[in-house]
Amino acid sequence: MGLEDGFGIHPAAGAARPAAAPRVVALLQRLPCPTLVVWGMESDILSEAQARRMVEILPQGELVAVPGVGHAPTLVEPVVLAALERFLGVGEAVASPSASQRV
């Protein structure tokens, strides 16, 4: 599967979108920050192969697969919240508050 095939096909409709694929790939390749890709395993828009390919292309990509959720996993899903907290280091910030936060 080429890069264009991985991002240029809408799985549900099967309609090619060749112009968008190269732009998406170029953008993902240049993204310098750590990036968490949250993928709903029941998505009818983005396949598992596409989600994994995104993570391969990203310089610092990480994939979290959310079971039982479609294309738009919400922030209220426990799996998503835990992944975001870990990714953002929320537990570390809470465990060691700065001097200005201490009582």
C-alpha angles and dihedrals in degrees: 000000000000125000091257091051091049095055105018100068124076102215096211098048100025089219116148119234101184098163094059098049100069091046092051093048092048091049094049091049091055098046103115101188129081107272128201113207109203109197125185106221092216093054116141090192106051121036124214089250090054093048091049091047090053090055091048091053096046112089090223104016128153128184127218114186114204113205120221094015129111131216099312111049106193128221091248093070107106092222091054094046092050092048092049093047091050093044093049094041092238093153091054092051092050093045094053111030119192120255091260090058097049119101 
